Amino acid sequence: MSDSPDASPETQTSPETKAGPPSPTAAGATARSALASPAAPLLARAAQLHKAGDLPAAVQTYRQAIVVDPGFAEAHNNLGAALRAWGKRNEAIVAYQEALALAPDYALAHANLGGALAESGETEAALDHLAAGYLLAPDRPQMGRRLVNVLRRSTPASVTPRVHEALAALVEDPAVEPQSLEPCIVALLNADPRIRGVLDALAAGQPPTVAEAGPPVYAAIAESELPALLAEAVLTDSRLEMLFAILRAAWLEALLEDHPELLPDRALLVALGLQLETVEWSWLESPAEQQRLAGLAERLRDPAARRDGPDAPGAASLALLVYALYRPLDPFYEDAELHALADPAAGPEGLLLYRHLVEPAERERFAAAIPGATPIRDRTSQSVRAMYEVNAYPRWRRLARRPGRRVDLLMPELLPDLRRVSIPFDQRRVRILVAGCGTGRHACMTAQRFAFSQVVAVDLSRRSLSYAAQRARDLELRNLHFLQGDILELGGLGEEFDIIECSGVLHHLASPEQGWRVLCGLLAPGGLMRIALYSDLARQGVEEARAVIREQGLTPTPDGIRAARAAIRALPEDSQARLLAESPDFFSLSGCRDLFFHVREDRFTVPRIAHALEALQLDFLGFELPSEGIRYNYRRRFPEDPEQRDLAKWATFEEENYLTFAAMYQFWCQAKG
Ligand SMILES: C[S@@+](CC[C@H](N)C(=O)[O-])C[C@H]1O[C@@H](n2cnc3c(N)ncnc32)[C@H](O)[C@@H]1O
């Protein structure tokens, strides 16, 4: 839910409607000013027709402009855009290519050509042009977004150097959500013969020694964008995880047996250390490993063992970096010299120490400072809270920074089939409640994407709230405020909200409908509500997994959760429960706790939702769907429901496609009146 699809081609702004010619550096415009062209008036006329939707006339006029000035790159680009909108993709591609032949650094034409090629299924060429567009105009958010939208759906075996360069820049780009780059970066690494060879050997049960396998693997990783990604996103590839887990065990052994030559360079240790902190050390550990780890902890009791590695004087020791692959460094919290190294601005090593030594203490301060808004008296709320105080969920690091949009502009993006939504509240002062904000990912997204909003985010768990507050601080969100409280008690808050969002929360209440009713009492007349609930049909695999975990007597301790992951991975490939090993939640301890060990989980069906909406006097506005494919298939199945708002039809659709709502029923509704 980070980068919304954005396939629309762009045209160069008509020179007549701009104060001056587009800047070649900022927008990657053509070398020659559009204003200088004798065909500039024709371009402006064509652009007007194009904007008005008269595509045949626009195409004709762009062509006239090209006759007058054949070297006019903007006219070729805009012609391509009009042709593409008209459904003439192949002709559009030729027009964009003409534009680029005239102006090879024309960022917009690269991006447009990339978009058209992606639609034609020519992913490799598409990525290359989209990357060129992004590298030429990295400050135009659309360029990055267009590239990411294709990247996130592709798992290429190889890409051009330009795409590699763009990937490296995208991982660091604050406008991009790093998690969206993970599938592509991982696919490229998996296709590297140096990695593939080792993975194949592992799959065949013939693990190579670390001395053999290490150097080529380290080299492949160092050449990839993975190290930077590991600091900011969750690695969700089981085969790579298993490879790294085997290497980690070998490094621990090598360290304790004084074979430092078998260790990788510090950069890889640090990158994996950052990853393991994010996923809370969820990877399986053998008893022998845990025994060695105890030996390492003993060694690190001596402050001298924590610093001054011979290869990097003054820095953290290799022993400390290996320890950080297994456990938080909090036993060394008092070590002032280590603290002095904990500086995110000093690079990945400083960041690792910062996340271990500074952030946890900071979260405690945030937790203590968050106001308590309500008592927590309900027994289910108390046990749910206790669970999230141990396993705050979800683990996340960075969101794409986005400018806010007005509600009336944002809603059609979220619900593209909805014909009209009335917004009866003041859009310059939107009051939003996020109920059950957890670690704040959704709340931060909401505070960012709704312009002129003031957001209050409430949760039971202080630990989750402190994580949320830290991320909100990182994102410099000043319109987001956190409170601790129970949804069931929020009626006493005495406030009214224009928008209420409650995502993945109500099904954890003893009576979800009761909590939902409390929220309705806080919603202004005509206010909007976004709800997300588990689907009974889509969660059958979770039920199976929970049965397996119960049979094995596993409990939600870190070791119990690690063992549960191994148990799920050992299930037959085609079982419903085994599919969960691919879900992002599977990769962190808190995610797995939420998935397999929840203290309270209810599930919904479409009829139950319809019944609740009726009882709560809410109008159903539509589902937010995870893929365009679902929307398309529904439209084909039920063409008589163009707004996609008929819940009886959705019930049928889900029965026919039972994983439709695997990412929950996520929908908008509106208070009547
Ligand atoms: C699965 S997490 C979802 C977090 C967040 N909404 C998201 O989408 O990332 C569920 C959260 O709901 C909170 N929660 C559950 N019951 C609640 C209640 N009665 N009042 C307030 N928060 C509640 C939990 O503490 C937990 O943080």
The ligand as an ORCA input file, in Angstrom:
! r2SCAN-3c Opt
* xyz 0 1
  C      -2.568     -6.676     14.258
  S      -2.179     -5.199     15.057
  C      -2.544     -4.024     13.786
  C      -1.834     -2.737     13.970
  C      -2.128     -1.669     12.922
  N      -3.504     -1.319     12.840
  C      -1.639     -2.071     11.562
  O      -2.431     -2.247     10.652
  O      -0.429     -2.186     11.392
  C      -3.546     -5.035     16.159
  C      -3.393     -3.872     17.118
  O      -4.680     -3.604     17.668
  C      -4.530     -3.253     19.003
  N      -5.798     -3.527     19.707
  C      -6.437     -4.704     19.828
  N      -7.546     -4.553     20.560
  C      -7.624     -3.247     20.889
  C      -8.529     -2.475     21.650
  N      -9.579     -3.030     22.239
  N      -8.288     -1.163     21.781
  C      -7.205     -0.583     21.208
  N      -6.303     -1.276     20.487
  C      -6.509     -2.589     20.335
  C      -3.408     -4.139     19.489
  O      -2.800     -3.638     20.653
  C      -2.486     -4.161     18.285
  O      -1.485     -3.197     18.366
*
